[in-house]
Amino acid sequence: MRKTTQPSRRGRTKTGRRHPLATVALIAIGLMMTGGAYAAINAGTATADTDINTQVNIDEGAKLFQANCATCHGMEADGTVDAPSLVGVGAASVDFQVGTGRMPMQMQGPQAQQKPVQFTDLQVKQLAVYVGSLAPGPGIPDAQYLTGDGDLANGGELFRINCAMCHNVAAAGGALTQGKFAPPLAGVSAVHKYEAMVTGPQNMPVFNDLVITPTEKSDIISYLQHLEAAPSAGGFGLGSIGPVSEGLFLWIFGLGSIVALTIWITARSN
């Protein structure tokens, strides 16, 4: 009788069994697809920033303007009784006002109050290029002037000569007349600092390139960034609003300590 041999259990291959590396392969494929999608999105954003001055973006900016700004500034941005004309203010002015949340205005007042930005970065740029296309005006500054690598000493001197009388020597801001004020400069982006200098928002004078060159503006921005990052050399800054807060601190705590000590000594002697 012929003996039939059965294949050993160890030698058989089970059908439908998952390979040990299958899970690792699936995770790798998922990560690659996610990374590719993220790179594509970023590439689209970078292209939009690089090619912002396209007719497509200008047309989109015109739609945004008509829906959000034309009520006050007019359908052609030529102004109304409620708001001035924007023809010739340039893309930099719109990028500053809208990019810092000052526009659209929350309410009428001595000056526009800063609030959360109402548009995306791309929409802000589209509004800016649309207004910039209406007439020549200051454009959005080049990135080379926003690096923060300028001359700190020269920037500090220029700031003290041209800006400190309103913004405070420590850039902490200050009060002006008729309910107006110069805002603190801490936390303001480099591009908005540059745009403020070339457009003169609110009560600020315009510092065009004949008054302060682009390189000197870069020096001022570098100095302000250094001032914001460096600790106060005199210790606790007390809000950096000058002798008022320092005198009040001395009056309350210094003189108060003397009075308390005097009372304690008198009580001990009695």
C-alpha positions as CSV (number, residue, x, y, z in Angstrom):
1,M,0.0,0.0,0.0
2,R,1.4,3.4,-1.1
3,K,1.9,5.8,1.7
4,T,0.7,9.4,1.1
5,T,2.8,12.1,2.7
6,Q,1.1,15.2,4.0
7,P,2.9,18.5,3.6
8,S,4.3,19.8,6.8
9,R,2.4,22.6,8.6
10,R,5.6,24.7,8.6
11,G,6.0,24.4,4.8
12,R,2.6,25.6,3.9
13,T,1.9,29.3,3.0
14,K,-1.3,30.6,4.4
15,T,-3.3,32.6,1.8
16,G,-4.5,36.0,2.8
17,R,-1.8,36.5,5.4
18,R,-0.6,40.2,5.7
19,H,3.1,40.7,5.3
20,P,4.7,42.1,8.5
21,L,6.0,45.2,6.5
22,A,2.6,46.0,5.0
23,T,1.6,48.4,7.8
24,V,4.9,50.2,7.5
25,A,4.4,50.6,3.8
26,L,0.9,51.9,4.2
27,I,2.0,54.5,6.7
28,A,4.9,55.6,4.4
29,I,2.5,55.9,1.4
30,G,0.1,58.0,3.5
31,L,2.9,60.3,4.7
32,M,4.2,60.7,1.2
33,M,0.7,61.7,-0.1
34,T,0.1,64.1,2.8
35,G,3.5,65.7,2.2
36,G,2.9,66.0,-1.5
37,A,-0.5,67.7,-0.9
38,Y,1.1,70.1,1.6
39,A,3.9,71.0,-0.8
40,A,1.4,71.6,-3.6
41,I,-0.7,73.9,-1.4
42,N,2.4,75.8,-0.3
43,A,3.6,76.1,-3.8
44,G,0.3,77.6,-4.8
45,T,0.5,80.1,-2.0
46,A,4.1,81.0,-2.9
47,T,3.1,81.5,-6.5
48,A,0.2,83.7,-5.4
49,D,2.6,85.9,-3.4
50,T,5.2,86.0,-6.1
51,D,2.7,86.8,-8.9
52,I,0.4,89.0,-6.9
53,N,0.3,91.7,-9.5
54,T,-1.7,89.7,-12.0
55,Q,-4.9,90.7,-13.6
56,V,-6.7,87.8,-11.9
57,N,-5.7,89.1,-8.4
58,I,-6.6,92.7,-9.5
59,D,-10.1,91.5,-10.6
60,E,-10.5,89.6,-7.3
61,G,-9.4,92.7,-5.4
62,A,-12.0,94.8,-7.3
63,K,-14.8,92.4,-6.2
64,L,-13.6,92.5,-2.6
65,F,-13.5,96.3,-2.7
66,Q,-17.0,96.6,-4.1
67,A,-18.4,94.3,-1.5
68,N,-16.5,95.7,1.6
69,C,-15.1,99.1,0.9
70,A,-17.2,100.9,-1.8
71,T,-20.0,101.9,0.7
72,C,-17.6,104.5,2.2
73,H,-14.9,105.0,-0.5
74,G,-17.2,104.9,-3.6
75,M,-17.5,102.3,-6.3
76,E,-14.5,103.7,-8.2
77,A,-12.5,104.4,-4.9
78,D,-12.8,108.1,-5.7
79,G,-14.1,108.9,-2.2
80,T,-17.4,110.1,-0.7
81,V,-18.5,112.4,2.1
82,D,-17.7,109.6,4.6
83,A,-14.3,108.6,3.4
84,P,-11.4,109.9,1.2
85,S,-10.4,108.9,-2.2
86,L,-8.0,106.0,-2.5
87,V,-6.8,106.8,-6.0
88,G,-3.0,107.3,-5.8
89,V,-2.5,106.0,-2.2
90,G,-0.8,103.0,-3.5
91,A,-0.8,99.3,-2.5
92,A,1.3,99.9,0.6
93,S,-1.4,102.0,2.2
94,V,-4.1,99.4,1.7
95,D,-1.8,96.6,2.8
96,F,-1.1,98.5,6.0
97,Q,-4.6,99.6,6.8
98,V,-6.4,96.4,6.0
99,G,-3.5,94.1,7.1
100,T,-3.5,95.6,10.6
101,G,-7.2,95.5,11.0
102,R,-7.7,99.2,11.0
103,M,-9.9,99.0,7.9
104,P,-12.8,98.5,7.5
105,M,-13.3,100.9,10.3
106,Q,-15.2,99.6,13.3
107,M,-16.6,103.1,14.1
108,Q,-16.0,106.8,13.3
109,G,-13.5,108.4,15.7
110,P,-10.4,110.5,16.0
111,Q,-8.5,107.7,14.3
112,A,-9.0,104.1,13.1
113,Q,-8.7,101.6,15.9
114,Q,-6.7,98.4,15.4
115,K,-8.7,95.2,15.6
116,P,-8.5,91.6,14.3
117,V,-7.9,91.4,10.6
118,Q,-11.1,90.7,8.6
119,F,-9.5,89.1,5.5
120,T,-7.0,86.4,4.6
121,D,-3.4,87.4,3.7
122,L,-4.2,86.7,0.0
123,Q,-7.4,88.9,0.1
124,V,-5.4,91.7,1.7
125,K,-2.9,91.6,-1.1
126,Q,-5.6,91.4,-3.7
127,L,-7.3,94.5,-2.3
128,A,-3.9,96.2,-2.2
129,V,-3.0,95.5,-5.8
130,Y,-6.4,96.6,-7.0
131,V,-6.1,100.0,-5.4
132,G,-2.5,100.2,-6.5
133,S,-3.6,99.6,-10.1
134,L,-5.8,102.7,-10.0
135,A,-2.9,105.2,-10.0
136,P,0.8,105.2,-9.2
137,G,1.6,105.2,-5.4
138,P,3.8,103.5,-2.9
139,G,4.0,99.7,-3.4
140,I,4.5,96.9,-1.0
141,P,8.2,97.0,0.1
142,D,10.8,94.6,-1.1
143,A,11.8,91.8,1.3
144,Q,15.5,92.9,1.3
145,Y,14.6,95.9,3.5
146,L,12.7,93.8,6.0
147,T,15.4,91.4,7.1
148,G,16.4,93.1,10.3
149,D,20.1,93.1,9.4
150,G,20.4,96.9,9.2
151,D,22.7,99.3,11.1
152,L,21.4,99.4,14.6
153,A,23.3,102.5,15.7
154,N,22.1,104.5,12.6
155,G,18.6,103.2,13.0
156,G,18.5,104.2,16.7
157,E,19.7,107.7,15.8
158,L,17.1,108.1,13.0
159,F,14.3,106.8,15.2
160,R,15.2,109.3,18.0
161,I,15.3,112.2,15.6
162,N,12.2,111.4,13.6
163,C,9.9,109.2,15.6
164,A,10.6,109.3,19.3
165,M,8.7,112.6,20.0
166,C,5.4,110.7,19.2
167,H,6.2,107.0,19.7
168,N,8.3,107.4,22.8
169,V,12.0,106.8,22.9
170,A,11.3,103.2,23.8
171,A,8.7,102.9,21.0
172,A,6.0,102.4,23.7
173,G,3.6,104.9,22.1
174,G,2.2,108.1,23.4
175,A,-0.8,110.4,23.6
176,L,-1.5,113.2,21.0
177,T,-4.1,115.9,20.9
178,Q,-7.9,115.6,20.4
179,G,-8.1,111.9,21.4
180,K,-5.4,110.8,19.0
181,F,-2.4,108.7,19.9
182,A,0.8,107.2,18.5
183,P,0.5,103.4,18.9
184,P,3.2,101.2,20.5
185,L,5.5,99.6,17.9
186,A,6.1,96.3,19.7
187,G,4.6,93.4,17.8
188,V,4.2,95.3,14.6
189,S,5.6,93.4,11.6
190,A,8.5,94.7,9.6
191,V,6.5,95.2,6.5
192,H,3.8,97.2,8.3
193,K,6.5,99.4,9.9
194,Y,8.0,100.1,6.5
195,E,4.5,100.8,4.9
196,A,3.7,103.2,7.8
197,M,6.8,105.2,7.0
198,V,6.1,105.6,3.3
199,T,2.3,106.2,3.6
200,G,1.9,108.2,6.8
201,P,-1.2,106.6,8.3
202,Q,-3.5,108.5,10.8
203,N,-1.5,111.4,12.1
204,M,1.9,110.1,11.1
205,P,3.9,112.2,8.5
206,V,5.1,110.6,5.3
207,F,8.8,109.7,5.2
208,N,9.3,109.2,1.5
209,D,12.6,107.9,0.0
210,L,13.9,111.5,-0.3
211,V,13.5,112.1,3.4
212,I,14.5,108.6,4.7
213,T,16.1,106.3,2.1
214,P,15.0,102.6,1.9
215,T,18.2,101.6,3.5
216,E,17.7,104.0,6.4
217,K,14.1,102.7,6.8
218,S,15.6,99.2,7.1
219,D,18.0,100.5,9.8
220,I,15.1,101.9,11.8
221,I,13.2,98.6,11.5
222,S,16.3,96.7,12.6
223,Y,16.7,99.0,15.6
224,L,13.0,98.5,16.6
225,Q,13.3,94.8,16.4
226,H,16.5,94.9,18.6
227,L,14.7,97.2,21.0
228,E,11.8,94.8,21.3
229,A,14.0,91.7,21.8
230,A,16.5,93.3,24.2
231,P,15.7,93.4,27.9
232,S,15.4,96.8,29.7
233,A,18.9,97.9,30.7
234,G,17.6,99.6,33.8
235,G,15.6,96.6,35.1
236,F,11.8,96.6,35.3
237,G,10.6,98.9,32.5
238,L,7.4,100.1,34.2
239,G,5.6,100.3,30.8
240,S,8.4,102.4,29.3
241,I,6.3,105.6,29.5
242,G,8.9,107.7,31.1
243,P,9.2,109.7,34.3
244,V,5.5,109.7,35.1
245,S,5.4,106.0,36.0
246,E,8.9,106.1,37.5
247,G,7.9,109.1,39.7
248,L,4.7,107.4,40.7
249,F,6.5,104.2,41.6
250,L,9.0,106.2,43.7
251,W,6.3,108.2,45.4
252,I,4.2,105.2,46.4
253,F,6.8,102.6,47.3
254,G,9.8,104.8,48.2
255,L,8.0,107.4,50.3
256,G,5.5,104.8,51.5
257,S,8.4,102.7,52.8
258,I,9.9,105.7,54.6
259,V,6.5,106.5,56.2
260,A,6.1,102.9,57.3
261,L,9.6,102.7,58.7
262,T,9.0,106.0,60.7
263,I,5.8,104.6,62.2
264,W,7.5,101.3,63.1
265,I,10.4,103.2,64.8
266,T,7.9,105.4,66.7
267,A,5.9,102.5,67.8
268,R,9.0,100.7,69.1
269,S,10.1,103.7,71.1
270,N,6.8,104.0,72.8
